[in-house]
């Protein structure tokens, strides 16, 4: 939030410390990421050119070694990023990207990790970004006002991301359905949630499936001065920790790099990194990281207010203890209080079968959990596997 506070949204997005946003920052003219990328790889080297390197390096990945590490630190479940904003897929989908050939991992990373994790008695959850997709919409985000207008709304995209979620649900049965940055306005989210609960009765869903009607928003932003007002309003909201957006239903909320200030009945979860990025950022040093005392105090404060801590841990150094030297994963450690349970509120449009399944699930969530989540997007992993590739600069 420091760059956002000092520079506003336009400046923040130009020097975005989130390394998983590499492709968006690369497309912003004059950004430090673009300058570095061109100087290191050349202007003709595209983001897609990293894919063969990724798949070659991926041959050395050992999911059992990772699962053993998760078990050793006491994790109860693992959540993997199956697809981030750049749309690179980590499972063999029957619905490939329509704009890019072979834009997917050669191994079934989702399936292999799920099997390894479950073999050791842990649960598996999945993150999927259904909002931004930088292959369907190639215009870079440069202001806060762009956030609501950048979600693709075409019927083709709705079919694309809805089909992906159906595949992930039916094939991998994720215990956590972790969406991000919204969902297309005309997509049938209640039916998607019903499908999930019918397949995974004890599963949980986060609060980031919000839907924004782009038509009135476009009209609003045409009013003189309104774009600036929207930018200032959203900046203040983010700095004040008000990042949750109304959605049709959620089992827990997910403030990012902030936390609730009072005790709340509904479960919530702070998500943040040890530093300023979720993906591995080689520009970060110990000076950018939380101290042990800061981390403990933050964790105790969050848990005392019925919250969870979803913490990104850089495995760059931790990976050296494994036989396979993978270091581009991001780890999110969750501290679930013993009172954690599913919301039992009725979701309009969800069939009776799903509502019954949800009520059954509510009775079985009273257990203390520690979990870890990993984000493996296309380019951030390359930056850890290939040290010459530097992520966005803070």
MIFITOR-845901 format. One line per field, with one value per residue (C-alpha): residue number from 1; x, y, z; residue in one letter. Coordinates in steps of 0.5 Angstrom, whole numbers, plus 500, padded with zeros to 3 digits. Example, Ala and Ser with C-alpha at 12.3 -4.5 7.8 and 13.67 -1.06 7.14 Angstrom:
% MIFITOR-845901
resi: [1;2];
c1: [525;527];
c2: [491;498];
c3: [516;514];
resn: [a;s];
% end
This chain:
% MIFITOR-845901
resi: [1;2;3;4;5;6;7;8;9;10;11;12;13;14;15;16;17;18;19;20;21;22;23;24;25;26;27;28;29;30;31;32;33;34;35;36;37;38;39;40;41;42;43;44;45;46;47;48;49;50;51;52;53;54;55;56;57;58;59;60;61;62;63;64;65;66;67;68;69;70;71;72;73;74;75;76;77;78;79;80;81;82;83;84;85;86;87;88;89;90;91;92;93;94;95;96;97;98;99;100;101;102;103;104;105;106;107;108;109;110;111;112;113;114;115;116;117;118;119;120;121;122;123;124;125;126;127;128;129;130;131;132;133;134;135;136;137;138;139;140;141;142;143;144;145;146;147;148;149;150;151;152;153;154;155;156;157;158;159;160;161;162;163;164;165;166;167;168;169;170;171;172;173;174;175;176;177;178;179;180;181;182;183;184;185;186;187;188;189;190;191;192;193;194;195;196;197;198;199;200;201;202;203;204;205;206;207;208;209;210;211;212;213;214;215;216;217;218;219;220;221;222;223;224;225;226;227;228;229;230;231;232;233;234;235;236;237;238;239;240;241;242;243;244;245;246;247;248;249;250;251;252;253;254;255;256;257;258;259;260;261;262;263;264;265;266;267;268;269;270;271;272;273;274;275;276;277;278;279;280;281;282;283;284;285;286;287;288;289;290;291;292;293;294;295;296;297;298;299;300;301;302;303;304;305;306;307;308;309;310;311;312;313;314;315;316;317;318;319;320;321;322;323;324;325;326;327;328;329;330;331;332;333;334;335;336;337;338;339;340;341;342;343;344;345;346;347;348;349;350;351;352;353;354;355;356;357;358;359;360;361;362;363;364;365;366;367;368;369;370;371;372;373;374;375;376;377;378;379;380;381;382;383;384;385;386;387;388;389;390;391;392;393;394];
c1: [500;506;507;499;499;505;504;496;494;497;504;503;501;507;512;507;511;506;511;505;502;509;505;501;506;511;505;505;510;516;515;521;519;519;525;529;525;527;534;535;531;530;524;522;522;515;512;510;517;518;513;518;523;518;516;523;524;518;520;525;519;517;510;511;517;513;507;512;514;507;506;512;510;503;499;492;490;494;491;494;493;491;490;492;491;496;491;497;493;497;492;490;484;479;478;485;486;483;489;495;497;500;499;499;503;505;504;498;501;494;492;499;500;493;494;501;497;491;496;499;492;491;486;487;484;484;485;482;482;476;476;482;484;490;489;482;483;490;489;494;491;493;488;483;477;480;479;471;472;478;474;472;464;464;460;466;470;464;464;471;472;465;468;474;471;467;473;477;471;469;476;480;474;477;476;477;474;478;476;479;478;471;467;463;457;452;455;451;454;449;448;456;456;451;455;461;457;453;460;464;459;464;467;468;468;471;468;471;466;463;460;460;455;460;455;453;460;462;457;459;466;464;462;468;472;468;474;479;474;473;481;481;475;478;485;482;478;484;488;483;483;476;477;471;466;459;458;452;455;461;463;469;472;479;482;488;494;490;485;479;479;473;471;466;461;463;470;475;482;487;492;499;506;512;514;510;509;505;510;517;520;528;528;526;531;530;529;522;520;516;520;518;515;511;508;506;503;499;497;495;491;487;486;483;478;475;480;485;492;493;501;505;512;517;520;526;531;526;526;534;532;529;532;529;531;524;523;517;512;508;506;500;499;492;491;484;481;477;470;471;465;461;456;449;445;441;444;438;438;442;438;435;440;446;442;442;449;451;447;451;457;456;456;463;467;469;477;483;487;494;494;499;497;502;502;505;504;508;513;514;516;521;524;526;528;532;535;536;529;527;520;517;520;518];
c2: [500;505;506;507;512;516;516;514;509;511;511;505;501;503;501;495;491;485;481;477;483;483;483;489;493;491;494;500;505;507;503;500;493;495;498;492;487;490;491;484;480;485;488;482;477;477;474;468;466;464;459;454;455;454;447;445;447;444;437;438;439;434;435;430;434;440;436;433;440;443;437;438;445;443;445;443;445;448;452;453;459;455;461;468;474;473;466;461;455;450;444;440;444;442;449;452;460;462;467;463;456;451;457;452;447;441;437;437;441;442;435;432;437;435;428;429;434;429;423;426;428;435;438;442;449;452;460;462;469;470;478;480;476;480;475;477;485;487;494;495;498;504;508;505;507;502;496;496;496;491;485;482;481;477;471;467;470;468;461;460;462;458;452;452;453;447;443;445;443;436;434;436;437;444;445;452;456;462;467;474;481;479;476;478;481;477;470;466;466;463;457;456;456;451;447;447;446;440;437;439;440;442;447;455;460;467;474;476;474;481;483;490;492;496;500;505;505;508;513;515;516;520;526;531;530;523;519;523;522;515;514;518;515;508;510;512;506;501;505;505;497;497;492;488;488;486;479;475;470;469;464;469;476;477;484;485;488;490;487;488;493;490;483;481;475;473;470;474;473;478;476;479;478;478;483;487;482;475;472;472;479;479;486;485;484;483;491;490;484;483;482;476;481;484;478;475;481;482;474;475;481;478;472;475;479;472;473;469;470;469;470;469;466;467;460;462;460;455;451;450;445;440;436;440;447;450;457;461;459;463;461;463;461;461;461;459;460;454;458;458;455;456;462;459;465;463;464;467;462;456;450;446;441;445;449;442;441;448;447;440;443;448;443;440;447;447;445;449;450;452;452;454;457;457;462;459;464;464;469;470;463;464;470;465;459;464;470;474;476;481;482;489;494;497];
c3: [500;501;493;493;498;496;488;487;483;476;480;484;477;474;479;482;487;486;481;479;475;471;464;466;468;462;458;461;457;461;467;470;469;461;461;465;460;454;456;459;453;448;445;441;447;449;455;452;450;457;457;453;459;464;462;461;468;470;469;475;480;485;488;494;496;497;500;505;507;508;512;516;518;520;514;514;507;501;496;489;484;478;473;475;471;465;464;464;466;471;469;462;460;455;454;452;451;444;443;445;442;448;453;459;463;460;467;471;476;480;479;482;487;490;490;494;499;500;500;507;510;508;504;497;495;488;487;480;477;473;473;469;464;460;454;453;454;453;455;461;467;469;474;479;474;470;475;474;466;465;466;460;459;452;452;450;456;460;457;458;465;467;464;467;474;472;470;477;481;478;477;483;488;491;499;498;492;492;486;485;482;480;475;468;470;466;468;473;479;484;479;479;487;487;482;487;494;490;489;495;501;506;501;502;498;498;497;490;485;485;479;476;470;465;462;467;470;463;463;470;468;462;467;467;474;475;473;478;484;483;483;490;493;491;494;500;501;500;504;510;509;506;500;501;495;495;492;492;497;501;507;509;507;504;506;503;506;512;517;521;527;531;532;527;527;520;518;515;512;511;505;504;503;508;504;498;493;493;487;488;488;488;489;496;502;509;510;506;510;517;523;527;533;527;524;531;534;527;527;534;533;527;530;536;532;528;523;519;517;509;509;503;505;500;498;495;501;504;497;498;503;498;493;488;488;486;489;485;489;494;501;505;512;515;522;523;530;533;532;524;521;514;513;513;510;504;497;492;486;489;489;495;494;495;501;504;503;506;512;513;512;517;523;521;521;528;527;528;521;519;511;506;499;493;487;481;475;469;469;477;477;471;475;481;476;472;476;470;470;475;477;478;482;488];
resn: [x;x;x;x;x;x;x;x;x;x;x;x;x;x;x;x;x;x;x;x;x;x;x;x;x;x;x;x;x;x;x;x;x;x;x;x;x;x;x;x;x;x;x;x;x;x;x;x;x;x;x;x;x;x;x;x;x;x;x;x;x;x;x;x;x;x;x;x;x;x;x;x;x;x;x;x;x;x;x;x;x;x;x;x;x;x;x;x;x;x;x;x;x;x;x;x;x;x;x;x;x;x;x;x;x;x;x;x;x;x;x;x;x;x;x;x;x;x;x;x;x;x;x;x;x;x;x;x;x;x;x;x;x;x;x;x;x;x;x;x;x;x;x;x;x;x;x;x;x;x;x;x;x;x;x;x;x;x;x;x;x;x;x;x;x;x;x;x;x;x;x;x;x;x;x;x;x;x;x;x;x;x;x;x;x;x;x;x;x;x;x;x;x;x;x;x;x;x;x;x;x;x;x;x;x;x;x;x;x;x;x;x;x;x;x;x;x;x;x;x;x;x;x;x;x;x;x;x;x;x;x;x;x;x;x;x;x;x;x;x;x;x;x;x;x;x;x;x;x;x;x;x;x;x;x;x;x;x;x;x;x;x;x;x;x;x;x;x;x;x;x;x;x;x;x;x;x;x;x;x;x;x;x;x;x;x;x;x;x;x;x;x;x;x;x;x;x;x;x;x;x;x;x;x;x;x;x;x;x;x;x;x;x;x;x;x;x;x;x;x;x;x;x;x;x;x;x;x;x;x;x;x;x;x;x;x;x;x;x;x;x;x;x;x;x;x;x;x;x;x;x;x;x;x;x;x;x;x;x;x;x;x;x;x;x;x;x;x;x;x;x;x;x;x;x;x;x;x;x;x;x;x;x;x;x;x;x;x;x;x;x;x;x;x];
% end
